[in-house]
Amino acid sequence: MKYYSSIGELIHSVDTMEASYRNLHTNVFIKTGDDTIKIPYKSIVAEYLPYLKETAVQTAFSPLELTRYKYKPKMLSNDLYGTTEYWSALLELNGFISLLDLTLEEPILVFEPRRFKKLINEILILEEIIK
């Protein structure tokens, strides 16, 4: 169990927790001889998408934004959430299979950043990925 010397330290630890592919997926472990292979296999975002959709807002893009973000979900994720790690979540939210679906000619759904980050942190705590 991790201990914090102050509330400030605890708050700082949550604020600085970075989302990553590793902690946004549940893992399976395969034992091969003396080695253990850890494989991310299931998206937590996909599993909790019905709840995460509650944070979604529909957004249209200006011509300048269209040029900046078309086919670039990592850039959109970075600008919205401060990390590229949610790019696949944006695709899942809109039912897109490929980044080539991100044409942005029609409005799309995006997660409202503050509510989404708070909910993701709650899910990661619930799944015991962060404590």
CORZIRA-V320407 format. One record per residue. N is the residue number from 1. SS is DSSP state (H for helix, E for strand, L for the rest). OMEGA is omega in whole degrees, 0 to 359 (* if undefined). D_FIRST is the distance of its C-alpha to the first C-alpha in Angstrom with 2 decimals. Layout:
BEGIN
N|SS|OMEGA|D_FIRST / N|SS|OMEGA|D_FIRST
END
This chain:
BEGIN
1|L|180|0.00 / 2|L|179|3.80 / 3|L|179|6.52 / 4|L|182|10.05 / 5|L|179|13.19 / 6|L|175|15.30 / 7|H|178|16.00 / 8|H|178|17.98 / 9|H|178|15.17 / 10|H|179|13.27 / 11|H|180|16.68 / 12|H|181|17.43 / 13|H|178|14.40 / 14|H|181|15.65 / 15|H|183|19.21 / 16|L|178|18.81 / 17|L|181|16.96 / 18|L|175|19.84 / 19|L|176|20.84 / 20|L|177|21.87 / 21|L|182|23.64 / 22|L|183|20.66 / 23|L|174|18.31 / 24|L|179|21.28 / 25|E|172|22.04 / 26|E|188|20.59 / 27|E|170|21.10 / 28|E|180|22.99 / 29|E|179|22.74 / 30|E|180|26.04 / 31|E|177|26.40 / 32|E|183|29.56 / 33|L|179|30.33 / 34|L|183|27.77 / 35|E|173|26.43 / 36|E|180|24.05 / 37|E|179|24.96 / 38|E|184|22.60 / 39|E|174|24.78 / 40|E|185|24.04 / 41|E|185|26.27 / 42|E|181|25.74 / 43|E|176|25.69 / 44|H|178|23.29 / 45|H|179|25.93 / 46|H|181|28.60 / 47|H|183|26.66 / 48|L|184|26.10 / 49|H|178|29.40 / 50|H|179|31.07 / 51|H|180|28.50 / 52|H|179|28.40 / 53|H|178|32.22 / 54|H|179|32.08 / 55|H|186|31.22 / 56|E|174|34.15 / 57|E|179|37.30 / 58|E|185|40.52 / 59|E|173|41.55 / 60|L|183|44.83 / 61|L|175|45.32 / 62|L|178|48.04 / 63|H|179|50.23 / 64|H|178|48.40 / 65|H|178|44.96 / 66|H|178|46.43 / 67|H|183|47.42 / 68|H|190|44.04 / 69|H|182|41.81 / 70|L|181|44.06 / 71|L|183|42.47 / 72|L|181|39.57 / 73|H|178|36.49 / 74|H|178|34.17 / 75|H|178|36.10 / 76|H|178|36.03 / 77|H|180|32.25 / 78|H|181|31.81 / 79|H|180|34.19 / 80|H|192|32.76 / 81|H|180|29.01 / 82|L|177|28.69 / 83|L|177|27.64 / 84|H|189|29.67 / 85|H|182|26.92 / 86|H|182|28.30 / 87|H|181|31.79 / 88|H|177|31.59 / 89|H|177|30.24 / 90|H|177|33.42 / 91|H|179|35.53 / 92|H|181|33.91 / 93|H|183|34.39 / 94|L|180|38.08 / 95|L|179|38.66 / 96|L|180|39.55 / 97|L|186|39.48 / 98|L|175|40.12 / 99|H|177|39.96 / 100|H|175|43.75 / 101|H|184|43.49 / 102|L|181|42.25 / 103|L|177|45.79 / 104|L|178|45.04 / 105|L|174|48.65 / 106|L|176|47.50 / 107|L|177|44.73 / 108|E|174|41.27 / 109|E|171|38.08 / 110|E|176|35.21 / 111|E|176|31.91 / 112|L|192|32.11 / 113|H|184|29.64 / 114|H|181|27.84 / 115|H|181|27.49 / 116|H|180|26.59 / 117|H|179|23.75 / 118|H|181|22.30 / 119|H|177|22.69 / 120|H|178|21.29 / 121|H|179|18.05 / 122|H|179|17.95 / 123|H|179|18.71 / 124|H|175|16.05 / 125|H|179|13.41 / 126|H|180|15.38 / 127|L|180|15.49 / 128|L|177|11.72 / 129|L|170|12.85 / 130|L|183|11.09 / 131|L|*|8.27
END
